[in-house]
């Protein structure tokens, strides 16, 4: 099995990409470095001899439970069953979407707030599956600070990645709850160690992901915390897909069976991760033994029901349309963005097998 290989520095800047909406400055050919064969993996010659097509997948962050289905499909041989030798690499200074757009990777884990500016900058990348059905972001704070609803952020310090998207979302949440967004202080984060930031009073609240940070702080570290979940306020702010799996339009047009086969195995992996979170945790820890077993186990259990209430990976037009409309209203992307071209469900299991599936279409 091929293990994750680092593409470069794994630091705070990588994490901050999750909430940036800055467009890619340019989409140019780049070299995919640092993605050799991992311990116990097949080399290119061996894969060729076995009749397997090599496929490269770039993660959006270091290995975590959002990637459980990928690692399960790898460990169980389901990619090989579909004819693929999959190489999983971690992101570095070059984003996965840039690598996919440049033809240096086949698939990438990303987020909607990354894919929209990438397409606006000219990268013909397409979301072909969502990993989690709904956004699982929250604002987290120590319970002693009494931040239980958005308007409680008045007079508080928000630990910020300094992105325009953050400011728009936080301001909208506070405004919808009858508060004054101008009274929220945006304090730049200096690291992504939210435990230190909260307990050393660097900020009062920050944007985290419930499946990882909230569990780490509340269940593993034992802090008394409160959260404001974005999903409880979708009447005010949009839902959006984070993370998602993207590929290039070129791959979909030229090698549609690669997309179908890859997603068939990946879907099987996530369905198994939902059904057997203990196995999902076990496989992830084998691939990334540096992770905290307690955190991985609790996170895998929490995420199982979040992967999908129906068929894994399916996206909805109203979610994409609502998110892009929010970006346009807030001046975060130019009007007229072609939302339909940014996603498709037509390569997921059960979709019509047609070589020229239209983007922006859900399964029947």
C-alpha positions as a Markdown table, in Angstrom:
| # | Residue | x | y | z |
|---|---|---|---|---|
| 1 | Unk | 0.0 | 0.0 | 0.0 |
| 2 | Unk | 1.3 | 3.5 | -0.8 |
| 3 | Unk | 1.5 | 5.8 | 2.2 |
| 4 | Unk | 1.1 | 9.6 | 2.2 |
| 5 | Unk | 4.2 | 11.5 | 1.0 |
| 6 | Unk | 4.7 | 15.1 | 1.9 |
| 7 | Unk | 4.8 | 17.7 | -0.9 |
| 8 | Unk | 6.5 | 20.3 | 1.3 |
| 9 | Unk | 6.1 | 22.2 | 4.5 |
| 10 | Unk | 3.1 | 21.3 | 6.6 |
| 11 | Unk | 2.5 | 24.4 | 8.6 |
| 12 | Unk | -0.1 | 26.9 | 9.5 |
| 13 | Unk | -0.2 | 28.5 | 6.1 |
| 14 | Unk | -1.6 | 25.2 | 4.6 |
| 15 | Unk | -4.5 | 25.1 | 7.1 |
| 16 | Unk | -5.3 | 28.8 | 6.4 |
| 17 | Unk | -6.0 | 27.8 | 2.8 |
| 18 | Unk | -9.2 | 26.2 | 4.0 |
| 19 | Unk | -10.9 | 29.5 | 4.6 |
| 20 | Unk | -9.2 | 31.8 | 2.0 |
| 21 | Unk | -11.1 | 33.0 | -1.1 |
| 22 | Unk | -8.1 | 34.6 | -2.8 |
| 23 | Unk | -8.0 | 33.5 | -6.4 |
| 24 | Unk | -5.1 | 31.5 | -7.7 |
| 25 | Unk | -2.6 | 34.0 | -9.1 |
| 26 | Unk | -1.9 | 31.8 | -12.1 |
| 27 | Unk | -2.6 | 28.3 | -13.3 |
| 28 | Unk | 0.7 | 27.1 | -14.7 |
| 29 | Unk | 2.4 | 23.8 | -15.1 |
| 30 | Unk | 4.1 | 22.7 | -11.9 |
| 31 | Unk | 6.2 | 19.7 | -11.0 |
| 32 | Unk | 4.7 | 17.2 | -8.6 |
| 33 | Unk | 7.6 | 16.6 | -6.2 |
| 34 | Unk | 8.0 | 14.3 | -3.2 |
| 35 | Unk | 5.4 | 11.7 | -4.3 |
| 36 | Unk | 7.5 | 8.6 | -4.6 |
| 37 | Unk | 6.4 | 5.2 | -3.6 |
| 38 | Unk | 5.7 | 4.8 | 0.1 |
| 39 | Unk | 6.9 | 1.9 | 2.3 |
| 40 | Unk | 5.3 | -1.3 | 1.1 |
| 41 | Unk | 3.8 | 0.3 | -2.0 |
| 42 | Unk | 4.1 | -0.8 | -5.6 |
| 43 | Unk | 6.6 | 1.1 | -7.8 |
| 44 | Unk | 5.6 | 2.3 | -11.2 |
| 45 | Unk | 7.0 | -0.7 | -13.0 |
| 46 | Unk | 5.2 | -3.1 | -10.7 |
| 47 | Unk | 2.0 | -1.3 | -11.2 |
| 48 | Unk | 2.4 | -1.4 | -14.9 |
| 49 | Unk | 3.2 | -5.1 | -14.8 |
| 50 | Unk | 0.0 | -5.6 | -12.8 |
| 51 | Unk | -2.0 | -3.7 | -15.4 |
| 52 | Unk | -2.9 | -1.0 | -13.0 |
| 53 | Unk | -3.3 | 2.6 | -14.0 |
| 54 | Unk | -1.5 | 5.0 | -11.6 |
| 55 | Unk | -3.7 | 7.6 | -10.0 |
| 56 | Unk | -2.4 | 10.5 | -7.8 |
| 57 | Unk | -4.7 | 12.0 | -5.2 |
| 58 | Unk | -3.6 | 15.2 | -3.3 |
| 59 | Unk | -5.1 | 15.7 | 0.2 |
| 60 | Unk | -6.2 | 19.1 | 1.4 |
| 61 | Unk | -4.4 | 18.8 | 4.7 |
| 62 | Unk | -2.5 | 16.2 | 6.7 |
| 63 | Unk | -4.3 | 12.8 | 7.0 |
| 64 | Unk | -7.4 | 13.0 | 9.2 |
| 65 | Unk | -10.8 | 11.4 | 9.4 |
| 66 | Unk | -12.2 | 13.4 | 6.5 |
| 67 | Unk | -9.9 | 11.1 | 4.4 |
| 68 | Unk | -11.1 | 7.8 | 6.1 |
| 69 | Unk | -12.9 | 6.5 | 3.0 |
| 70 | Unk | -9.8 | 7.1 | 0.9 |
| 71 | Unk | -7.6 | 5.1 | 3.2 |
| 72 | Unk | -10.1 | 2.4 | 3.7 |
| 73 | Unk | -10.5 | 1.9 | -0.1 |
| 74 | Unk | -6.8 | 1.8 | -0.4 |
| 75 | Unk | -6.3 | -0.7 | 2.5 |
| 76 | Unk | -9.0 | -3.1 | 1.3 |
| 77 | Unk | -7.8 | -3.2 | -2.2 |
| 78 | Unk | -10.9 | -1.6 | -3.7 |
| 79 | Unk | -8.9 | 0.8 | -5.9 |
| 80 | Unk | -6.9 | -2.2 | -7.2 |
| 81 | Unk | -10.2 | -4.0 | -7.9 |
| 82 | Unk | -11.1 | -1.0 | -10.2 |
| 83 | Unk | -7.7 | -1.2 | -11.9 |
| 84 | Unk | -5.8 | 1.6 | -10.1 |
| 85 | Unk | -2.6 | 2.0 | -8.2 |
| 86 | Unk | -3.4 | 5.0 | -6.1 |
| 87 | Unk | -0.7 | 7.3 | -4.7 |
| 88 | Unk | -1.8 | 9.6 | -1.8 |
| 89 | Unk | 0.2 | 12.8 | -1.3 |
| 90 | Unk | -0.1 | 15.6 | 1.1 |
| 91 | Unk | -0.2 | 19.3 | 0.0 |
| 92 | Unk | 2.7 | 21.7 | 0.2 |
| 93 | Unk | 3.2 | 25.2 | -1.3 |
| 94 | Unk | 1.2 | 24.2 | -4.4 |
| 95 | Unk | -2.4 | 23.4 | -3.9 |
| 96 | Unk | -4.1 | 20.2 | -5.0 |
| 97 | Unk | -6.3 | 22.2 | -7.4 |
| 98 | Unk | -3.3 | 23.7 | -9.1 |
| 99 | Unk | -1.8 | 20.3 | -9.5 |
| 100 | Unk | -5.0 | 18.9 | -11.0 |
| 101 | Unk | -5.4 | 21.9 | -13.3 |
| 102 | Unk | -1.8 | 21.5 | -14.5 |
| 103 | Unk | -2.3 | 17.8 | -15.2 |
| 104 | Unk | 0.2 | 16.8 | -12.4 |
| 105 | Unk | -2.4 | 15.0 | -10.3 |
| 106 | Unk | -5.7 | 13.3 | -11.1 |
| 107 | Unk | -7.8 | 14.1 | -8.1 |
| 108 | Unk | -7.6 | 16.5 | -5.1 |
| 109 | Unk | -9.4 | 17.0 | -1.9 |
| 110 | Unk | -10.5 | 20.7 | -1.7 |
| 111 | Unk | -13.2 | 23.0 | -0.5 |
| 112 | Unk | -15.9 | 25.0 | -2.3 |
| 113 | Unk | -14.3 | 28.2 | -1.2 |
| 114 | Unk | -11.1 | 27.1 | -3.0 |
| 115 | Unk | -12.7 | 25.7 | -6.1 |
| 116 | Unk | -14.7 | 28.8 | -6.9 |
| 117 | Unk | -11.7 | 31.2 | -7.1 |
| 118 | Unk | -9.7 | 28.6 | -8.8 |
| 119 | Unk | -12.2 | 28.4 | -11.6 |
| 120 | Unk | -12.6 | 32.1 | -11.7 |
| 121 | Unk | -8.8 | 32.3 | -12.3 |
| 122 | Unk | -9.1 | 29.9 | -15.2 |
| 123 | Unk | -8.6 | 26.5 | -13.7 |
| 124 | Unk | -11.1 | 24.1 | -15.3 |
| 125 | Unk | -11.4 | 22.0 | -12.1 |
| 126 | Unk | -14.7 | 20.3 | -11.3 |
| 127 | Unk | -16.1 | 18.9 | -8.0 |
| 128 | Unk | -17.2 | 15.3 | -8.6 |
| 129 | Unk | -18.2 | 14.4 | -5.0 |
| 130 | Unk | -18.7 | 15.9 | -1.6 |
| 131 | Unk | -17.1 | 14.1 | 1.3 |
| 132 | Unk | -19.5 | 15.4 | 3.9 |
| 133 | Unk | -23.2 | 16.2 | 3.2 |
| 134 | Unk | -23.3 | 19.5 | 5.1 |
| 135 | Unk | -20.8 | 22.0 | 6.4 |
| 136 | Unk | -19.6 | 21.0 | 9.9 |
| 137 | Unk | -17.8 | 24.2 | 10.8 |
| 138 | Unk | -18.5 | 25.9 | 14.2 |
| 139 | Unk | -17.3 | 28.8 | 16.2 |
| 140 | Unk | -15.7 | 27.5 | 19.5 |
| 141 | Unk | -15.2 | 29.3 | 22.8 |
| 142 | Unk | -14.6 | 28.6 | 26.4 |
| 143 | Unk | -17.9 | 28.3 | 28.2 |
| 144 | Unk | -16.8 | 30.8 | 30.8 |
| 145 | Unk | -16.9 | 33.5 | 28.0 |
| 146 | Unk | -20.7 | 33.0 | 27.6 |
| 147 | Unk | -20.7 | 32.9 | 23.8 |
| 148 | Unk | -23.7 | 30.8 | 22.9 |
| 149 | Unk | -25.2 | 32.7 | 20.0 |
| 150 | Unk | -23.9 | 34.9 | 17.3 |
| 151 | Unk | -24.8 | 38.3 | 18.8 |
| 152 | Unk | -22.7 | 37.3 | 21.9 |
| 153 | Unk | -19.7 | 38.0 | 19.7 |
| 154 | Unk | -20.2 | 41.7 | 20.2 |
| 155 | Unk | -17.2 | 43.0 | 22.1 |
| 156 | Unk | -15.3 | 39.7 | 21.7 |
| 157 | Unk | -12.1 | 38.8 | 19.9 |
| 158 | Unk | -12.4 | 36.4 | 16.9 |
| 159 | Unk | -9.2 | 34.6 | 16.1 |
| 160 | Unk | -9.0 | 35.2 | 12.3 |
| 161 | Unk | -7.2 | 33.7 | 9.3 |
| 162 | Unk | -7.7 | 37.2 | 7.9 |
| 163 | Unk | -9.8 | 36.1 | 4.9 |
| 164 | Unk | -12.6 | 38.1 | 3.4 |
| 165 | Unk | -14.9 | 35.1 | 3.6 |
| 166 | Unk | -14.5 | 34.9 | 7.3 |
| 167 | Unk | -15.3 | 38.5 | 7.8 |
| 168 | Unk | -18.4 | 38.2 | 5.6 |
| 169 | Unk | -19.7 | 35.1 | 7.4 |
| 170 | Unk | -19.1 | 36.3 | 10.9 |
| 171 | Unk | -20.6 | 39.7 | 10.2 |
| 172 | Unk | -23.6 | 38.1 | 8.6 |
| 173 | Unk | -24.1 | 35.7 | 11.6 |
| 174 | Unk | -24.0 | 38.5 | 14.1 |
| 175 | Unk | -26.2 | 40.8 | 12.0 |
| 176 | Unk | -28.8 | 38.1 | 11.6 |
| 177 | Unk | -29.0 | 37.6 | 15.3 |
| 178 | Unk | -29.6 | 41.3 | 16.0 |
| 179 | Unk | -26.0 | 42.2 | 16.9 |
| 180 | Unk | -23.6 | 44.8 | 15.6 |
| 181 | Unk | -20.8 | 43.2 | 13.5 |
| 182 | Unk | -18.7 | 46.4 | 13.9 |
| 183 | Unk | -18.3 | 45.4 | 17.6 |
| 184 | Unk | -16.5 | 42.1 | 16.8 |
| 185 | Unk | -12.7 | 42.4 | 17.0 |
| 186 | Unk | -10.8 | 40.3 | 14.4 |
| 187 | Unk | -7.6 | 39.2 | 15.9 |
| 188 | Unk | -5.0 | 37.5 | 13.7 |
| 189 | Unk | -4.2 | 33.8 | 14.6 |
| 190 | Unk | -0.6 | 33.1 | 15.1 |
| 191 | Unk | -1.0 | 29.3 | 15.0 |
| 192 | Unk | -3.7 | 26.6 | 14.7 |
| 193 | Unk | -3.3 | 25.4 | 18.3 |
| 194 | Unk | -6.7 | 26.5 | 19.4 |
| 195 | Unk | -6.2 | 25.1 | 22.9 |
| 196 | Unk | -3.4 | 27.4 | 23.6 |
| 197 | Unk | -5.2 | 30.3 | 21.9 |
| 198 | Unk | -8.2 | 29.9 | 24.1 |
| 199 | Unk | -6.6 | 29.0 | 27.4 |
| 200 | Unk | -3.9 | 31.7 | 27.1 |
| 201 | Unk | -6.5 | 34.3 | 26.2 |
| 202 | Unk | -5.2 | 35.1 | 22.7 |
| 203 | Unk | -8.7 | 35.2 | 21.4 |
| 204 | Unk | -12.3 | 34.4 | 22.6 |
| 205 | Unk | -13.6 | 32.4 | 19.7 |
| 206 | Unk | -12.3 | 30.8 | 16.4 |
| 207 | Unk | -13.6 | 28.9 | 13.4 |
| 208 | Unk | -13.0 | 25.1 | 13.8 |
| 209 | Unk | -14.3 | 21.9 | 12.4 |
| 210 | Unk | -16.4 | 19.8 | 14.7 |
| 211 | Unk | -15.2 | 16.4 | 13.6 |
| 212 | Unk | -11.6 | 17.3 | 14.6 |
| 213 | Unk | -11.0 | 20.5 | 16.6 |
| 214 | Unk | -14.2 | 20.5 | 18.7 |
| 215 | Unk | -13.7 | 16.8 | 19.6 |
| 216 | Unk | -10.0 | 17.4 | 20.4 |
| 217 | Unk | -10.7 | 20.4 | 22.7 |
| 218 | Unk | -13.8 | 19.1 | 24.3 |
| 219 | Unk | -13.5 | 15.3 | 24.6 |
| 220 | Unk | -9.7 | 14.7 | 24.4 |
| 221 | Unk | -8.3 | 17.8 | 26.1 |
| 222 | Unk | -11.3 | 18.1 | 28.5 |
| 223 | Unk | -12.0 | 21.8 | 28.1 |
| 224 | Unk | -15.4 | 23.2 | 28.9 |
| 225 | Unk | -16.4 | 24.7 | 25.5 |
| 226 | Unk | -19.4 | 26.0 | 23.7 |
| 227 | Unk | -19.9 | 26.0 | 20.0 |
| 228 | Unk | -22.0 | 27.9 | 17.5 |
| 229 | Unk | -22.6 | 25.6 | 14.6 |
| 230 | Unk | -22.9 | 27.1 | 11.1 |
| 231 | Unk | -25.4 | 24.4 | 10.3 |
| 232 | Unk | -27.8 | 25.8 | 12.9 |
| 233 | Unk | -27.8 | 29.1 | 11.0 |
| 234 | Unk | -28.3 | 28.1 | 7.3 |
| 235 | Unk | -31.2 | 30.5 | 7.2 |
| 236 | Unk | -28.6 | 33.3 | 7.5 |
| 237 | Unk | -25.4 | 32.0 | 6.0 |
| 238 | Unk | -25.1 | 29.4 | 3.2 |
| 239 | Unk | -24.3 | 25.7 | 3.4 |
| 240 | Unk | -21.3 | 24.6 | 1.3 |
| 241 | Unk | -19.2 | 21.6 | 0.5 |
| 242 | Unk | -16.1 | 21.2 | 2.6 |
| 243 | Unk | -14.3 | 19.0 | 1.8 |
| 244 | Unk | -15.0 | 17.8 | -1.7 |
| 245 | Unk | -13.2 | 15.8 | -4.3 |
| 246 | Unk | -12.2 | 17.5 | -7.5 |
| 247 | Unk | -10.7 | 16.6 | -10.8 |
| 248 | Unk | -10.1 | 18.3 | -14.2 |
| 249 | Unk | -12.6 | 18.6 | -16.9 |
| 250 | Unk | -9.9 | 17.2 | -19.2 |
| 251 | Unk | -9.9 | 13.9 | -17.3 |
| 252 | Unk | -13.7 | 13.7 | -17.3 |
| 253 | Unk | -13.7 | 14.3 | -21.1 |
| 254 | Unk | -10.7 | 12.1 | -22.0 |
| 255 | Unk | -10.9 | 9.3 | -19.3 |
| 256 | Unk | -14.4 | 9.2 | -17.9 |
| 257 | Unk | -14.0 | 5.6 | -16.9 |
| 258 | Unk | -11.1 | 6.6 | -14.6 |
| 259 | Unk | -13.4 | 9.0 | -12.8 |
| 260 | Unk | -16.2 | 6.4 | -12.5 |
| 261 | Unk | -13.9 | 3.7 | -11.3 |
| 262 | Unk | -12.1 | 5.9 | -8.8 |
| 263 | Unk | -15.4 | 7.2 | -7.4 |
| 264 | Unk | -16.8 | 3.7 | -7.2 |
| 265 | Unk | -14.0 | 2.5 | -4.9 |
| 266 | Unk | -14.0 | 5.8 | -3.0 |
| 267 | Unk | -17.8 | 5.6 | -2.4 |
| 268 | Unk | -17.4 | 2.1 | -1.1 |
| 269 | Unk | -14.7 | 3.3 | 1.2 |
| 270 | Unk | -16.9 | 6.1 | 2.7 |
| 271 | Unk | -19.9 | 3.8 | 3.0 |
| 272 | Unk | -17.7 | 1.4 | 5.0 |
| 273 | Unk | -16.3 | 4.2 | 7.1 |
| 274 | Unk | -19.9 | 5.2 | 8.0 |
| 275 | Unk | -20.9 | 1.6 | 8.8 |
| 276 | Unk | -17.7 | 0.6 | 10.7 |
| 277 | Unk | -16.0 | 3.7 | 12.2 |
| 278 | Unk | -13.7 | 1.5 | 14.3 |
| 279 | Unk | -12.3 | 0.0 | 11.2 |
| 280 | Unk | -12.0 | 3.4 | 9.6 |
| 281 | Unk | -10.0 | 4.6 | 12.6 |
| 282 | Unk | -7.8 | 1.6 | 12.6 |
| 283 | Unk | -6.9 | 2.0 | 8.9 |
| 284 | Unk | -6.2 | 5.8 | 9.3 |
| 285 | Unk | -3.9 | 5.1 | 12.3 |
| 286 | Unk | -2.0 | 2.5 | 10.3 |
| 287 | Unk | -1.4 | 5.1 | 7.5 |
| 288 | Unk | -0.7 | 8.0 | 10.0 |
| 289 | Unk | 0.5 | 6.5 | 13.3 |
| 290 | Unk | 1.4 | 9.9 | 14.6 |
| 291 | Unk | -2.2 | 10.8 | 15.1 |
| 292 | Unk | -3.9 | 10.6 | 18.5 |
| 293 | Unk | -5.9 | 7.3 | 18.7 |
| 294 | Unk | -8.4 | 8.7 | 21.1 |
| 295 | Unk | -9.1 | 11.7 | 18.8 |
| 296 | Unk | -9.2 | 9.5 | 15.6 |
| 297 | Unk | -11.6 | 7.0 | 17.2 |
| 298 | Unk | -14.1 | 9.7 | 18.5 |
| 299 | Unk | -13.9 | 11.6 | 15.2 |
| 300 | Unk | -14.5 | 8.6 | 13.1 |
| 301 | Unk | -17.6 | 7.8 | 15.2 |
| 302 | Unk | -18.9 | 11.3 | 15.0 |
| 303 | Unk | -18.3 | 11.6 | 11.2 |
| 304 | Unk | -20.1 | 8.4 | 10.2 |
| 305 | Unk | -23.6 | 9.8 | 10.0 |
| 306 | Unk | -22.3 | 13.0 | 8.4 |
| 307 | Unk | -20.9 | 11.4 | 5.3 |
| 308 | Unk | -24.4 | 11.1 | 3.7 |
| 309 | Unk | -28.0 | 10.6 | 4.6 |
| 310 | Unk | -28.4 | 8.9 | 1.2 |
| 311 | Unk | -25.9 | 8.1 | -1.5 |
| 312 | Unk | -22.4 | 9.2 | -0.6 |
| 313 | Unk | -20.9 | 12.0 | -2.6 |
| 314 | Unk | -24.0 | 13.5 | -4.1 |
| 315 | Unk | -24.2 | 17.3 | -4.3 |
| 316 | Unk | -27.2 | 19.6 | -4.7 |
| 317 | Unk | -27.6 | 22.5 | -7.0 |
| 318 | Unk | -29.3 | 24.7 | -4.4 |
| 319 | Unk | -26.2 | 24.3 | -2.1 |
| 320 | Unk | -23.8 | 25.4 | -4.8 |
| 321 | Unk | -26.2 | 28.2 | -6.0 |
| 322 | Unk | -26.7 | 29.5 | -2.5 |
| 323 | Unk | -23.0 | 29.6 | -1.7 |
| 324 | Unk | -22.0 | 31.3 | -5.0 |
| 325 | Unk | -24.8 | 33.8 | -4.5 |
| 326 | Unk | -23.5 | 34.7 | -1.1 |
| 327 | Unk | -20.0 | 35.2 | -2.5 |
| 328 | Unk | -21.3 | 37.4 | -5.2 |
| 329 | Unk | -23.5 | 39.4 | -2.8 |
| 330 | Unk | -20.5 | 40.0 | -0.6 |
| 331 | Unk | -18.2 | 40.9 | -3.5 |
| 332 | Unk | -16.0 | 37.9 | -3.0 |
| 333 | Unk | -16.4 | 36.7 | -6.6 |
| 334 | Unk | -17.4 | 38.5 | -9.8 |
| 335 | Unk | -21.0 | 38.3 | -10.9 |
| 336 | Unk | -21.9 | 35.7 | -13.5 |
| 337 | Unk | -19.9 | 32.8 | -12.2 |
| 338 | Unk | -20.9 | 29.6 | -14.0 |
| 339 | Unk | -22.0 | 27.6 | -11.0 |
| 340 | Unk | -23.3 | 24.7 | -13.1 |
| 341 | Unk | -19.9 | 24.1 | -14.6 |
| 342 | Unk | -18.2 | 23.8 | -11.2 |
| 343 | Unk | -19.7 | 20.4 | -10.2 |
| 344 | Unk | -21.3 | 17.2 | -11.4 |
| 345 | Unk | -22.6 | 14.0 | -9.8 |
| 346 | Unk | -22.6 | 12.1 | -13.1 |
| 347 | Unk | -19.5 | 10.0 | -12.3 |
| 348 | Unk | -20.8 | 8.7 | -9.0 |
| 349 | Unk | -22.0 | 5.1 | -8.7 |
| 350 | Unk | -25.6 | 4.8 | -10.0 |
| 351 | Unk | -25.3 | 7.8 | -12.4 |
| 352 | Unk | -26.0 | 7.3 | -16.1 |
| 353 | Unk | -22.8 | 6.0 | -17.8 |
| 354 | Unk | -22.3 | 8.5 | -20.6 |
| 355 | Unk | -19.0 | 9.7 | -21.9 |
| 356 | Unk | -20.1 | 13.4 | -22.0 |
| 357 | Unk | -22.0 | 13.9 | -18.8 |
| 358 | Unk | -23.0 | 17.5 | -18.3 |
| 359 | Unk | -21.6 | 19.4 | -15.2 |
| 360 | Unk | -24.1 | 20.7 | -12.7 |
| 361 | Unk | -26.2 | 17.6 | -12.7 |
| 362 | Unk | -27.2 | 15.4 | -9.8 |
| 363 | Unk | -28.0 | 11.7 | -10.0 |
| 364 | Unk | -31.4 | 10.7 | -11.2 |
